[in-house]
Amino acid sequence: MNSTMISVTLYMVSANIMAGVIYIFGQKKAGLLWIEYPFIYAPLIIFQFLMPQFMSLPGLAENANSLKYFLFMLQGFSCGVIGAMILLPRFFVPATTTLEKLKVTAVSCLAMSTTYLITRWIFFEALRFLLPQMHSS
């Protein structure tokens, strides 16, 4: 199985389990709508488009397949958890109409996706710096 499929599978499992629990508990309390559920897939779509640029580490491409697969698994799982957390702000921001609810979810989706991508960029930049030091030791 290739690394992208592993990443997507782990994302789907973690995002759907976490979002399902949030959705079940939040449907009565926050009035979550079924149309808000697809927003949890935005971080995956954004991250999969940008992943080839992130994963272009010279030390990673040479001979560290296990590290590459581990990173894809880690990114898939953590991105899934972040994707599910997109539904959480609806518990804390009061919204009465459907349009207000969708606005809160859309802003939450953009904010969490951007924050996730910034942290991943910092993570991969740190790897870009640390990999040559690990190979030289």
C-alpha positions in Angstrom: 0.0 0.0 0.0 1.4 3.4 -0.9 2.0 6.1 1.7 -0.8 8.4 0.4 -3.4 5.6 0.8 -2.1 4.9 4.3 -2.4 8.6 5.1 -6.0 8.9 3.7 -7.1 5.7 5.5 -5.8 6.8 8.8 -7.4 10.2 8.3 -10.8 8.7 7.5 -10.7 6.4 10.5 -9.6 9.0 13.0 -11.7 11.9 11.6 -14.9 9.8 11.3 -14.6 8.3 14.8 -13.9 11.7 16.5 -16.4 13.6 14.4 -19.0 10.9 14.9 -18.7 11.3 18.7 -18.8 15.1 18.5 -21.7 14.9 16.1 -23.7 12.5 18.3 -23.2 14.6 21.4 -23.5 17.9 19.7 -26.6 17.3 17.6 -28.9 18.1 20.6 -26.7 20.6 22.5 -25.3 22.7 19.6 -27.8 21.8 16.9 -25.2 20.4 14.5 -26.5 20.0 10.9 -25.7 17.1 8.6 -24.3 19.6 6.0 -21.6 20.6 8.5 -20.1 17.1 8.5 -18.3 17.3 5.1 -16.3 20.3 6.4 -14.1 17.8 8.4 -12.5 16.7 5.1 -11.1 20.1 4.2 -7.7 19.6 6.1 -7.2 16.3 4.2 -7.8 17.8 0.8 -5.6 20.8 1.5 -2.9 18.7 3.1 -2.8 16.1 0.3 -2.4 18.8 -2.3 0.5 20.3 -0.4 2.1 17.1 0.9 4.4 16.5 -2.1 6.0 19.9 -1.4 6.4 19.1 2.3 7.8 15.7 1.7 10.6 16.8 -0.7 13.2 16.3 1.9 16.5 15.1 0.3 17.4 12.9 3.3 14.0 11.3 3.3 14.0 10.4 -0.4 17.3 8.6 -0.3 16.8 5.5 1.9 14.4 6.2 4.8 11.2 4.5 3.6 10.2 3.6 7.1 10.5 7.2 8.2 8.5 8.4 5.2 5.7 5.9 5.9 5.8 6.8 9.6 5.4 10.5 8.7 2.5 9.9 6.4 0.8 7.8 9.1 1.4 10.5 11.7 0.2 13.2 9.4 -2.9 11.3 8.5 -3.9 10.6 12.0 -3.2 14.1 13.4 -4.9 15.7 10.4 -7.9 13.5 11.1 -8.1 14.6 14.7 -7.8 18.3 13.6 -10.5 17.7 11.0 -12.9 16.4 13.5 -12.2 19.3 15.9 -13.6 21.7 13.2 -17.1 20.9 14.6 -16.1 21.9 18.2 -16.5 25.7 18.0 -20.2 25.3 17.4 -20.5 24.3 21.0 -19.1 27.6 22.2 -20.4 30.1 19.6 -24.1 30.7 19.7 -25.8 30.4 16.3 -29.5 30.2 15.7 -30.0 30.2 11.9 -28.6 27.8 9.4 -26.5 30.4 7.7 -24.9 31.5 11.0 -24.1 27.8 11.9 -22.5 27.3 8.5 -20.5 30.5 8.9 -19.1 29.4 12.2 -18.2 26.0 10.8 -16.6 27.6 7.7 -14.5 30.0 9.7 -13.5 27.2 12.1 -12.6 25.0 9.1 -10.4 27.8 7.6 -8.7 28.7 10.9 -7.9 25.1 11.9 -6.8 24.0 8.4 -4.4 27.1 8.2 -3.1 26.5 11.7 -2.5 22.8 11.0 -0.7 23.6 7.8 1.5 26.2 9.5 2.5 23.7 12.2 3.2 21.0 9.6 5.4 23.4 7.7 7.3 24.2 10.9 7.6 20.4 11.6 9.0 19.6 8.1 11.4 22.5 8.2 12.7 21.2 11.5 13.1 17.8 9.8 14.9 19.4 6.9 17.3 20.8 9.4 17.6 17.7 11.6 17.9 14.9 9.0 21.4 15.8 7.8 22.6 15.9 11.4 21.1 12.5 12.1 22.8 10.9 9.1 26.2 12.4 10.0 26.2 11.1 13.6 
